[in-house]
Amino acid sequence: MSIVNAKEIMIPASEQGYSVGAFNITNIIQMGAVVEAAVEKKAPLIIQTSVTPSQFLGRDVLVAVYRTLAEAAPIPICLHLDHCTDLDYAKKCADAGYTNIMIDASKQDFEENIRQTREVADYCHSIGDISVEGELGTVSGVEDQVKVTEDEAALANPEQAIEFVERSGVDIFAPAIGTAHGVYKTANPKIHFDRMEAINQLLNGEKVRVPVVVHGGTGIPEDMVRKLVKVGGAKFNVSTELKYTLIDTTYNYISGNREQYNPGKIDVAVKDATRAVVGKWIDLLGAAGKA
């Protein structure tokens, strides 16, 4: 039960009106903290790694740790590769044991986006129970060192979204709706809830077929988070807040304990702080008790 793909835990989320937290981690300490928080909250979980941490730590290492943690946990857990633009690397992560792959060809033209996404979807479906996420439109901000300016960002067209999903063969779908990677610089982000709702209704109105993803979760006001879940966001990505938590906690601990040279104490501080942040998000997304 514990090792799952993203689609199988997102379908009940979409049906029941909550969202599965998808947390980007950059090291093993964070991975352990994310799992502990989800177990404590009895919530389904998606662990995410961007391409750079996956390559740095090693995809086989990450999969081995994921499987060890997931097999011991009483909740369903997915390991997701986030925003991969390299088809070959996406396939290698599928081979290694990632259970959900996002191939992000959203900066390509429509036909090339479909072609690349279809290639990865067909490959993942042929080798195992691996779900695939695709994106239409582009989300502004910085993710995995890839910058998309606001001028380059483009919103997903609802009718085009249906064609993309049907022709690409994706299992879950990430439409660009005005959210952004990184930290919002305004208290009122221009998020197109109506567009999200329209896409979700077209895809899943009669029966949940292809659950919908929200990218760029950090910094969105809580009322907007709840509204995004209400209009169909069944997977909610949180990345930047965990990075800030890691770096700020490390800095604060070292600043306050300059005479100590015990790395384990830094790890404990980071793990505790990360677990608290993840628990807060799980409650906000309505996923507590849903495992």
C-alpha positions in Angstrom: 0.0 0.0 0.0 2.7 2.5 0.9 4.5 2.7 -2.5 2.0 4.4 -5.0 1.9 6.6 -8.0 0.5 10.1 -7.8 -2.7 9.4 -9.8 -4.0 6.8 -7.4 -3.9 9.0 -4.4 -5.1 12.1 -6.3 -8.3 10.6 -7.6 -9.9 10.3 -4.1 -8.5 13.8 -3.3 -10.3 15.2 -6.4 -13.5 13.3 -5.6 -13.6 14.3 -1.9 -12.4 17.9 -2.2 -9.0 17.9 -0.6 -5.4 18.1 -1.9 -2.4 15.9 -1.5 0.7 17.9 -0.4 3.6 17.5 -2.8 6.8 18.6 -1.0 10.1 19.3 -2.8 13.1 18.0 -0.9 16.8 18.6 -1.5 18.3 16.2 1.1 17.6 13.0 3.1 16.9 14.9 6.3 14.0 16.8 4.7 12.7 13.5 3.2 12.5 11.9 6.6 10.8 15.0 8.1 8.2 15.1 5.3 7.4 11.4 5.8 7.2 11.8 9.6 4.8 14.8 9.3 2.5 12.9 6.9 2.5 9.8 9.1 1.6 11.9 12.1 -1.2 13.6 10.2 -2.3 10.3 8.6 -2.2 11.9 5.2 -1.2 10.6 1.7 2.0 12.1 0.6 4.0 13.0 -2.6 7.7 13.5 -2.1 9.2 15.6 -4.9 12.7 16.1 -6.2 13.7 18.5 -8.9 16.3 17.3 -11.4 19.3 19.0 -9.8 19.0 17.4 -6.4 18.2 14.1 -8.1 21.4 14.2 -10.0 23.5 15.5 -7.1 22.3 13.0 -4.6 21.8 10.2 -7.1 18.4 8.9 -8.3 19.2 5.4 -7.1 20.1 6.7 -3.6 16.9 8.7 -3.4 14.8 5.8 -4.6 16.4 3.5 -2.1 15.7 5.9 0.8 12.2 6.5 -0.5 11.4 2.8 -0.6 12.8 2.2 2.9 10.7 5.0 4.4 7.6 4.2 2.4 7.6 0.5 3.1 7.8 1.2 6.8 5.0 3.9 6.7 1.3 3.2 7.2 0.4 5.8 4.6 0.6 5.8 0.8 3.6 7.7 -0.5 4.7 8.7 -4.1 8.1 9.7 -5.3 7.8 12.4 -8.0 10.4 13.9 -10.4 9.5 17.5 -10.8 9.9 19.8 -13.8 12.1 17.5 -15.9 12.8 18.9 -19.4 15.2 16.1 -20.4 13.4 13.1 -21.9 16.3 10.7 -21.3 16.7 11.6 -17.7 12.9 11.3 -17.1 13.1 7.8 -18.4 16.1 7.0 -16.3 14.3 8.1 -13.1 11.3 5.9 -14.1 13.7 3.0 -14.5 15.2 3.7 -11.1 11.9 3.6 -9.3 10.3 7.0 -9.2 6.6 6.5 -9.2 5.5 9.7 -10.9 7.4 11.7 -13.6 6.7 15.2 -14.7 8.0 15.9 -18.2 7.9 19.7 -18.5 7.8 20.6 -22.2 5.6 23.7 -21.5 8.1 26.1 -23.0 7.9 24.2 -26.4 5.1 24.9 -28.9 1.9 23.0 -28.4 2.6 20.2 -30.8 6.1 19.6 -29.5 4.8 19.7 -25.9 2.4 16.9 -26.8 5.0 14.9 -28.6 7.5 15.0 -25.8 4.9 14.4 -23.1 3.5 11.5 -25.1 6.9 9.9 -25.5 7.5 9.9 -21.7 3.9 8.8 -20.9 4.1 5.9 -23.3 7.5 4.8 -21.8 6.4 5.1 -18.2 3.2 3.2 -18.8 5.1 0.5 -20.7 7.6 -0.3 -17.9 5.3 -0.2 -14.8 2.7 1.5 -12.7 4.2 5.0 -13.1 1.9 8.0 -13.6 3.0 11.0 -15.6 2.4 14.7 -15.2 2.4 17.3 -18.0 2.0 21.0 -18.0 0.3 23.5 -20.4 1.2 27.1 -20.2 4.2 28.3 -18.2 4.4 29.2 -14.6 6.5 32.2 -13.8 9.3 32.3 -11.2 12.3 30.1 -10.6 12.2 26.3 -10.2 15.3 24.1 -10.2 17.4 27.1 -11.5 15.2 27.6 -14.5 13.8 31.1 -14.6 10.5 32.1 -16.3 9.7 35.8 -16.4 6.2 37.1 -16.0 6.3 38.2 -19.6 7.1 34.6 -20.7 4.5 33.1 -18.5 1.3 32.0 -20.4 -2.0 30.8 -19.0 -3.5 27.4 -20.0 -6.4 27.6 -22.4 -9.2 25.3 -21.1 -10.2 23.9 -24.5 -6.6 23.4 -25.5 -6.0 21.7 -22.2 -8.5 19.0 -23.0 -6.8 18.3 -26.4 -3.4 18.3 -24.7 -4.5 15.7 -22.0 -6.2 13.4 -24.6 -3.4 13.4 -27.1 -0.5 13.3 -24.6 -1.7 10.5 -22.5 -0.9 12.2 -19.2 -2.3 10.9 -15.9 -2.3 14.2 -14.0 -2.3 17.7 -15.4 -0.7 21.0 -14.4 -2.3 24.1 -16.0 -0.7 27.5 -15.7 -3.3 29.6 -13.9 -1.3 32.6 -12.6 0.5 30.9 -9.7 4.3 31.4 -9.5 7.4 29.5 -8.3 9.3 31.2 -5.6 7.9 33.7 -3.1 5.1 36.1 -4.1 6.0 39.8 -4.0 2.4 40.9 -3.6 -0.3 40.1 -1.0 -2.8 39.6 -3.8 -1.5 37.2 -6.5 -3.4 37.3 -9.8 -4.6 33.7 -9.8 -7.3 32.7 -12.3 -9.6 30.5 -10.2 -12.2 30.5 -12.9 -9.8 29.0 -15.4 -8.7 26.3 -13.0 -12.3 25.4 -12.2 -13.3 25.4 -15.9 -10.4 23.0 -16.7 -11.2 20.7 -13.8 -14.9 20.6 -14.8 -14.0 19.8 -18.4 -11.6 17.0 -17.4 -13.3 15.6 -14.3 -16.9 17.0 -14.1 -18.6 13.7 -14.7 -15.9 11.3 -13.4 -12.4 12.0 -12.2 -10.1 11.0 -15.1 -7.1 13.3 -14.9 -6.6 15.1 -11.6 -5.3 18.6 -11.6 -2.1 20.0 -10.0 -1.3 23.5 -8.5 2.3 24.7 -8.9 3.8 27.5 -7.0 2.2 27.0 -3.5 4.6 29.0 -1.3 3.3 32.4 -0.3 -0.3 32.1 -1.5 -2.7 33.4 1.2 -4.5 30.7 3.0 -7.9 31.7 1.8 -6.6 31.4 -1.8 -5.1 28.0 -1.1 -8.5 26.7 0.1 -10.1 28.2 -2.9 -7.6 26.5 -5.3 -8.4 23.2 -3.6 -12.1 23.8 -3.9 -11.9 24.5 -7.6 -10.0 21.3 -8.3 -6.4 21.4 -7.1 -5.8 17.7 -6.1 -2.0 18.0 -5.8 -0.4 21.1 -4.3 3.3 21.7 -4.8 5.3 23.3 -2.0 9.0 23.9 -2.6 10.4 27.3 -1.8 9.1 27.3 1.8 11.0 24.1 2.6 14.2 25.6 1.1 13.8 28.7 3.3 13.1 26.6 6.3 16.2 24.5 5.7 18.5 27.5 5.2 17.0 29.8 7.9 16.9 27.1 10.6 20.5 26.2 9.8 21.6 29.8 10.0 19.7 30.5 13.2 21.1 27.4 14.9 24.7 28.1 14.0 24.3 31.8 14.9 23.0 30.9 18.3 25.5 28.1 19.0 28.9 29.2 17.7 30.7 27.1 20.2 29.1 23.8 19.2 30.4 21.6 16.4 27.8 18.8 16.4 26.2 18.5 12.9 23.6 16.2 14.3 22.0 19.0 16.3 21.6 21.1 13.1 19.9 18.1 11.5 17.5 17.7 14.4 16.6 21.4 14.3 16.1 21.3 10.5 14.0 18.1 10.7 11.8 19.5 13.5 11.2 22.8 11.6 10.5 21.0 8.4 8.1 18.6 10.0 6.1 21.6 11.5 5.9 23.3 8.1 4.7 20.2 6.3 2.1 19.5 9.1 0.7 23.0 8.7 0.3 22.5 4.9 -1.3 19.1 5.3 -3.9 20.7 7.6 -4.5 23.6 5.2 -5.0 21.3 2.3 -7.5 19.2 4.1 -5.5 16.0 3.7 -5.1 15.1 7.4 -6.8 11.8 8.2 -7.2 10.9 4.5 -4.6 8.1 4.3 
